[in-house]
């Protein structure tokens, strides 16, 4: 099967996180390559039971990459007369098995618009491109080691790993970003090459904190390329978790829209950033979440895999007014106590 992408939410302290949190990395294929869980989103108004019955893949079946995804797409289309909005395979549970997320075209699926594709020729220096390749390799190595190597400190507003090799490279990225911020901004805004924009988005998270930095990362959160969006929102999440004043300057509305997207990766990123933005329990933000995304949050909170459902449960618990310490305990278990505490329409 070649290499797989890892995109795993993790519960944990706000300033020291597992470095696998909402970052992309290609890991060598290993484990059983089976389907551990199948989940749906965007399904309000659709008979999910009939779709689940029609899908020709069951938990415990072998996962065959695009072949498995194509079978699912055809089955959903035949059942609903409409294509699924997304079929995403996320690796991995403790057995290196997959969770499949299937987006359905129900009323909790709303269009999330992306920026036009840039047409410019701006390019990053060879120095940064080489540094990025070394960072990617060190990141994968740290994740595979696990333990303390798989943790990072976000308290400075940019990620610093506990792994010495990765930490050293991240310090170099910080030095580069401080000296070459204009280059990063130009590439992120204008380059036609998505790989260049991916590197620039990650590096910009290591630049000086400023309104311009926030503005460009927020814009990049609507990039056509999902890895650019991932890197930009991860950077925003680290900034927001480290500085409450900065967090208040990040417009939450775009990311609430992400919770209703037909793309699993958009929802995943929206959850990550809104966890940080809502930590202060601003009443206006919680009211907006309740008004604009309650049904989508409930769908995601009901996912059986706690790692992926956890942040949706946290957001719902804040809407419900559950104290934070108790909420973090409840979010690790069945969602019913949180759902029962929600305000009724």
NORQUIJO-V605881 format. One record per residue. RES is the residue in three letters. NEAR is the number of other C-alpha atoms within 8 Angstrom. Layout:
res = (RES;RES)
near = (NEAR;NEAR)
//
This chain:
res = (UNK;UNK;UNK;UNK;UNK;UNK;UNK;UNK;UNK;UNK;UNK;UNK;UNK;UNK;UNK;UNK;UNK;UNK;UNK;UNK;UNK;UNK;UNK;UNK;UNK;UNK;UNK;UNK;UNK;UNK;UNK;UNK;UNK;UNK;UNK;UNK;UNK;UNK;UNK;UNK;UNK;UNK;UNK;UNK;UNK;UNK;UNK;UNK;UNK;UNK;UNK;UNK;UNK;UNK;UNK;UNK;UNK;UNK;UNK;UNK;UNK;UNK;UNK;UNK;UNK;UNK;UNK;UNK;UNK;UNK;UNK;UNK;UNK;UNK;UNK;UNK;UNK;UNK;UNK;UNK;UNK;UNK;UNK;UNK;UNK;UNK;UNK;UNK;UNK;UNK;UNK;UNK;UNK;UNK;UNK;UNK;UNK;UNK;UNK;UNK;UNK;UNK;UNK;UNK;UNK;UNK;UNK;UNK;UNK;UNK;UNK;UNK;UNK;UNK;UNK;UNK;UNK;UNK;UNK;UNK;UNK;UNK;UNK;UNK;UNK;UNK;UNK;UNK;UNK;UNK;UNK;UNK;UNK;UNK;UNK;UNK;UNK;UNK;UNK;UNK;UNK;UNK;UNK;UNK;UNK;UNK;UNK;UNK;UNK;UNK;UNK;UNK;UNK;UNK;UNK;UNK;UNK;UNK;UNK;UNK;UNK;UNK;UNK;UNK;UNK;UNK;UNK;UNK;UNK;UNK;UNK;UNK;UNK;UNK;UNK;UNK;UNK;UNK;UNK;UNK;UNK;UNK;UNK;UNK;UNK;UNK;UNK;UNK;UNK;UNK;UNK;UNK;UNK;UNK;UNK;UNK;UNK;UNK;UNK;UNK;UNK;UNK;UNK;UNK;UNK;UNK;UNK;UNK;UNK;UNK;UNK;UNK;UNK;UNK;UNK;UNK;UNK;UNK;UNK;UNK;UNK;UNK;UNK;UNK;UNK;UNK;UNK;UNK;UNK;UNK;UNK;UNK;UNK;UNK;UNK;UNK;UNK;UNK;UNK;UNK;UNK;UNK;UNK;UNK;UNK;UNK;UNK;UNK;UNK;UNK;UNK;UNK;UNK;UNK;UNK;UNK;UNK;UNK;UNK;UNK;UNK;UNK;UNK;UNK;UNK;UNK;UNK;UNK;UNK;UNK;UNK;UNK;UNK;UNK;UNK;UNK;UNK;UNK;UNK;UNK;UNK;UNK;UNK;UNK;UNK;UNK;UNK;UNK;UNK;UNK;UNK;UNK;UNK;UNK;UNK;UNK;UNK;UNK;UNK;UNK;UNK;UNK;UNK;UNK;UNK;UNK;UNK;UNK;UNK;UNK;UNK;UNK;UNK;UNK;UNK;UNK;UNK;UNK;UNK;UNK;UNK;UNK;UNK;UNK;UNK;UNK;UNK;UNK;UNK;UNK;UNK;UNK;UNK;UNK;UNK;UNK;UNK;UNK;UNK;UNK;UNK;UNK;UNK;UNK;UNK)
near = (6;5;8;10;10;13;12;13;9;10;7;7;6;6;9;11;13;10;10;13;10;12;12;10;10;9;9;7;8;6;7;8;11;11;15;10;10;11;10;11;13;16;15;8;6;6;7;8;6;8;12;7;7;9;11;8;7;8;9;7;8;8;9;8;7;6;7;10;10;8;10;12;11;9;12;15;11;8;10;8;7;9;11;12;10;11;12;9;8;12;13;11;9;5;7;11;14;15;14;12;14;13;15;14;13;10;9;12;13;8;7;9;5;7;7;6;7;8;7;7;7;9;7;11;6;6;6;10;10;8;10;9;8;9;11;9;8;10;10;11;8;12;11;7;8;8;6;7;11;16;13;12;12;15;11;7;14;11;12;11;14;12;11;7;7;14;11;8;11;12;9;8;12;11;8;9;14;10;6;8;10;6;8;14;11;10;14;14;10;11;16;10;6;9;6;12;13;12;10;13;16;11;12;14;13;13;11;7;7;6;6;6;12;11;8;11;14;12;8;13;11;10;13;10;7;9;8;15;13;14;12;15;13;13;14;13;11;13;14;15;15;11;9;8;6;9;12;8;6;10;7;9;6;7;12;13;11;12;14;15;14;15;9;11;8;12;12;10;13;12;12;12;14;12;11;11;13;11;7;5;8;8;6;6;10;12;9;9;11;9;7;8;13;10;8;12;13;12;11;11;12;8;10;7;7;10;9;11;13;12;13;12;14;12;12;14;14;13;12;10;6;10;7;7;6;8;13;9;8;11;14;8;7;7;11;6;8;14;10;6;9;10;5;3;2)
//
